Amino acid sequence: MQVRFDINKQMVFVALLVMAVLSVVYMSYHTRLTTQLVKKKLQFEWRKNDAKSDLLRWFNSSAFTDKQTLTSWDAPIMWDGTFDPVERDEFYRKKKTVIGLTVFAIGRYIDRYLKDFLESAEQHFMKGQRVIYYVMVDITSKVPTLKQSPERNMIVIQVPKQSRWQDISMMRMQQISDLIQDRIRFEVTYLFCFDVDQFFVGRFGTEALADSVAQIHSAFFTANRNRFTYERSPNSAAFIAPEEGDFYYHAAIFGGTPDLVFNLTRTCMEGIIRDKSKKVEAIWHDESHLNHYFLKHKPSKLLSPEYCWDQRPAKYIRYVRLKWLPKDYKKLRDN
């Protein structure tokens, strides 16, 4: 009986010892697992904060007290004084960035605007960077000869002339998206799309580069949202409700990475096609569709009116980079 009792005590002791060991192992494993999860979470949070701090390293959002420099979604609004141009240029040179520029000149717009636009771009657009001009015209023989810097190249592309100027304006979205798909995405890092009836008068540099870039329309910069000329008809794919909207964007300039510019132009073109099927035309054509797109897909950088100015005097503009040219629509437009 004594032997059996001793054996039972030994078995209980062993069982307790095994349980103690398992408990220690579990606690050790649980502690390591919890630590790993906490570290992963902290690492994720650090990466989010680092992405924002990268912006803060080069962008001075507190440079002004009288101008908005950040959007509600923390996208920078570029003004002179919010960045160091030397630092920005060197940053993109080291990355061997190639910047594309598309511009349309159809009919009489070739003779009136194209030469001034291209020559001024040589002087001020992305100075010192590698640039490819994609010049889209209906008459290739009229494209002026351009004295280019060694790091620049010009490609002339013939496009069909539309019967109405409104269709020229809208159909450029299709031309740009097709060109991106066929070649631009293989050739450039960033792409900007410009109207031709404007000219550069100051630095338009690498500080403007981002994944998705929108231009604030100078005519509506100080206006209340209820004055924005969005498309208000629910029948249109460009419809924006009265209570919606952040800024009014100008279709004279937009840009970004080729894939995101492709998304923008293709989405706008699809909206235009849907409208045509309903016999609807947005109030400001492709610009209306562009504003709808940026409402749904917030741009990662906004250009202040400095980057596209209409030459009116304004105390909040101290550095003009690109100006509108006089528009003589009666002489330039066939209809």
N, C-alpha and C positions, 0 to 999 in steps of 0.2 A: 504493500500500500504506500509505503514511504517513497519507494522508487518511482511509482506511477505519479505521485504528487509532485516529485521533483521534476519529472519530465514535463508535466503540465505547466509548471512555473517557467521552465526553460522555453517552452513553446510560446507562452504569453510574452516573455521578455523579447524573444526574437521578433514576434509580430509587432510589438511596440517599437522595436529598433528599426524595422523595415518601414513602418509608418512614419517614423521621425525622419528617416533618410529621404523618403519620398516627399515629405513636406518641405524639407530643405531644398531638394531639387526643384520642386514646383515653384517655391518662392523665388529661387534664383532665376529660373526661366521666366517667370512672370515679370520680375523686375527688369530683366534684360529686354523682354518684349515691349514693356511699357516705355522704357527708355528709348528704344528704337522708334516707336510710334511718335513719341514726343519730339525726337530729333527730326524725324521726317516732316512733321508738321511745322516745326520751326524752320527747317530748311526751305519748305514751300513758302512760308510767310516771308522769309528773308529774300527769296527770289522775287517775290512780288514787290517788296519794298525797294529792292535793288533796281528793278526796272524803272521805278519812279525816281529813285535817286540819280539814275543815269541822266534823266532829263534835267534834274536840278544841277548836275555838274556843269552843264553848258548853257542852260536857259535861265535867265534872271527874270523870274516872274514878278519880282517886286521892283523892277526898274522904274515903273510909273505908278502913280497913285490916281491919275486922271484917265487911265485907259485900261480896258479889260485885257488882261494878258493870258488868262486861262478860261477855258469853257467849263461848264458844269460837269463835264466828263473828263476834266483834267487834260484836255488837249491844248498845246501852246498856241497862242495867237501871236504871230511874228510881227514885231515892231523893231525899228532901229533902236539899238541900245539894249535889247534883251539877249544879245548873243555876241560872241567874239568871232568876227569873220575870219581872222587868221587861223584860229583853232579849228573852226568848222571846215575850212578848205583843206587844211592839213589832214584832218581826220578822214575825209573822203578820198583824198589823194592816196593815202596809205592803203585804203581798201580797193584801189584801182577801179573806182566807180565810173561807169559810162552812163551818160544822161542822154536820153532821146528827146527830141522836140518835134511835134507834129504841127503843121500849119496848113490851112486851106486857103487857096486863092483861086476863085472861079470868075470867069468872065472879065469884066472891067476892073475887078479887085486886084488882078495881077499887076496891071499898069499903075494903078493908083497907090497901092500899099506895099507890095511884096518886097521891093528893093529896100525901102526904108526899114522895114521890119527886120530883114535878114542882116543888113549892115549894122543896125543898132544891137542886134543879138550878138554879133561878133565882138562888139565892144563891151557888153555888160552882162550877157547871160552866161552864168556858170564859168566865169573867167578863170582860165588856168586848168579847167577840167576837160576830160574827154567828152565830146559832144557829137551826136549824129542828128542832122536835120532831115526830117522826112517831109518834103515839100510836095503837097498834093494840089495839082492843077489840072484844068481841062485842056490847056494848050501848052505843051511842054516847051515849045520853041520860044515862048515869051519869058521863061524863067531867067532872071538876070544873072550874069556871071558874078560870083562872089569871091573876093580875096579872103581865103580862109587861113586860120592858124593851123600849124602842123597837126595838132591833136584833134582837129575837127574834120568832119566829112558831111557831104550833102547828097542825099538820094532823092531824085525827082520821080514822082509817081503820077501817072495820068489817071484821072478819075472822070466818070461821066458827068456831064452838066445836067442838072435837073431843070424841069420846066418852070418852077417857081422858086424864088429865093427862100421861101419858108421850107421847101423840101431840101434845098442845099444845106440849110442850117441843121435840119433834123437828120438827114441822111449821112452827115459826117460821122455820126455815132456808129453807123454800120461800117463805114470805110475804116475808121480807126480800129474797131474790134476785129475786122478781117485782117488788117495789117499786123496787129499784135499777134494774132494766131499764126499767121504765115511766116513772119520774120522778126518783128520787134522783140518778142520775148526771148529770142536767142541772142540778141545783140546788145541790149542795154540793161542796166540795173534799175534805173528809174525813168519815168516818162512824163513829160509835160505836154499838154495840148493847149494851143493858143488860137485865138482869133487873129486875123492878119491886120485888122484896122487899128493897130496900136504900135507903139515903138518904145524901146528901152531908153531910159535916160539916166539910170543909176544901177548900182549893183543889184542883180537878181541872182543870188548865189546859193551855195549848198545848204545854207540855213533853211531853205524852203523844202528840202528833201524829206520825205517821210513815206510810209506805206500808202497813205491815202491823204491827199491834199485838196482842200477846198478854198476858194477865193471869196472873201466877204465883199458883197457888192457895195461900192462906195456910195451909191445913191440911197441905200437903206441902212447904212451903218448906225446912224443916230435915230432912226425911225422906230416907232412902236411896232410890235408884231402885227397889229391889226391893219397896218398900212402896207405890209408885204404883199407883193403881187403874185402870190401863189395861185395855182389853179384851184378854183373853188367848186368846180362842177364834179359831183360824185360819179358822173358818167365817164370821167377821164381817169386813166391809169395814173395820172400825175396829181390826183386830188390830194389836197392837204386841208384838214378841217380847221376852222377858225381858232380853236383852242390849241392847235399844234404848231410846232415850228421853233427852231432855235435861232437861226440867222437866215438872211436871204443871200443865197450864193450866186455868183456871177459865172455863167458858162463860158466866158471869155478865157478863163484859165482853170484848169483842173489837172491833177497829176497823181503820181504814186508809183508803186511797183507795177510792172506790166500786167500781172495777173489781176490786181485789184482795179486797174484802169479798164481792163477787159471786162470785168464784172460790171463796172459802172456803165460803160458804153453799150454792152450787150443788154443789160436790164433796161436802159433808156430806150434802146431800139425796139425791144419787145413791147414796151409800153406804147410807143408810137404806133407800132403795127396794130396793137389791140384797139387803139383809138381810131385808127383809119378804118378798121373793120366795122366800127360803130358810127362812122362818119363824124367823128369828134376830133377837134384839134385844140390842144392845150394853149392857153393864152399866150405864153412865151415859148412855145414850141419845145426845143430840146432843153432849154433852161428850166422850164417847168418840171420836166421829167428828172433833170439833174437834182433839183431841190427836193423832189420826192425821194430820190435815191438816198441823198445824204441825211434826210430825216430818219430813214430806216437803218442806214449804215453810217454811223457817226464817223466823220473824218478824223484822222489821228493828228492832223496839223491844219491850222487855218492861217491864211495869209491876210494881214490887215489891208485896208485900202491903199497903203503905200505901194503895194504890188500891182495895183490896177486902178489908176486915178484918172478922174475925168477933167482935171485941170482947173476946177473951181478952187478958189482960196478957202482954206480951212485951218483953223489954229491948231487942230489936233494932228495935222499932217506936217511933219518937219523934214521928211526925206521921201521924195518921190522916186520910184524905181521904174515904173512903166506908165505911160500916158495913153489915153484914148486919142485917136486922131479925129479931125472933123469928118463927119459922116454926111456925104451928099447922096442920100438914097435915091433922089429923082434921077440923077445922072448915072449912078452905079447899078441900080437894079432894073432889070428889064420889065418887072411886073411887081 
